[in-house]
Amino acid sequence: MPPDSTRRSEKSRRAIYAAALTLVAEVGYPKTTIEAIAARAGVGKQTIYRWWSSKAEVLMEAFVDLGAQAAEAAGGDWAETDGIPDTGDLEADLKTVLRATVDELNDPRYEAPARALAAEGVGNPAFAKEFVATLLLPSLELYVRRLRTAQDAGQVRADVDPYIARDLFVSPLAQRWLQGTGPLDHAFADKLVEYALYGIAPR
């Protein structure tokens, strides 16, 4: 029986994903090359170029797959199922999601590739557009959907723009993660929700 080329390709793809993620964590993104990924994965360089045009594309696909594999192992998560939980308590639901995001950002498996992709996006506008469309917008849209549900329930003012409100939660989290201006923990996530929902002026 001839070898199954589909199975062989999938095995090679998995090896390339693992090699890219491991190298970025070990030596950093600048020193990670297509040649190094190919050598670590045990495939030819042309195999990688057949599927991807750059190391950034390899890493982004590997990162997306990493998240999908983790979600599958955990039985699915809020981003893979029906969106942000809707228990009727908007504050509690947002805290649950932001705490989960903090945990992911602090996970060494995700941190190195996520930082590498963010850095690549700064100097590569075309890649940044793809990065935002592929990795960021789908999750961010879930916040908008949950905020609109809260508006329908009278928990958020009808005149509030859900896209701007979404950024009140996620942008400070991303800034602290990127710049390291303070601890990135559950207490910080909870305060973001409270400040965004209730403001900072005296009640």
C-alpha positions, 0 to 999 in steps of 0.5 A: 500500500502506498504511503498516505501523503495526507497523513505525512503532510499533517505530521510534517505540519505538526512538527513545524508548528512545534518547532516554530513555537519552541524556537521562539521561546528558546532563542527569541523571534529575531533568531528564529529562521525558516532554516532553523524551523526546518532543521528542528522539525526534520523537514526540508526548507522548501516544505515550509515555503510550500505552505508559508511565505515567511516565519511570521506566517508559520508562527501565527498559524502555529499560535492559532493551532495552539489555542485550538488544541488547548481549547479542545483539550479543555472541552472548549472555552468561551471563545470557541463556543457561544461567546462570553458567558451570559449569566445575567450578571455582566460584571461577573461575566466580564471578570470571568473572561478577563481573568481567563485572558490574564491566565493565558497571557501569563502562560509561557506557552502563549507569551513568547509567540504572542509577543513575537507576533505583536512585535512583527505587526509593529514593523510589518503593516501587511502582517499586522492587518492579517494578525488583527483580522485572524487573531484579535477581531474574532475574540473582540467581537464577542465583547461587542455581542455581550455588551449589546445583550447587556444593553437589551437587558437594560444593564448598559446605557442604550447610547453607549458605543459597544466598540468603544466600551469593549476597548475600555476592558481589553486595551489596558490589559494589552498595554500592561502586558506589552509594557510591563507597567504593573502586575498582570493578575486577576485583581487587575482584571477585576478592577478594569471591569469595575472602573469601566462599568462604574467609572472613577468619579465618586458615586 
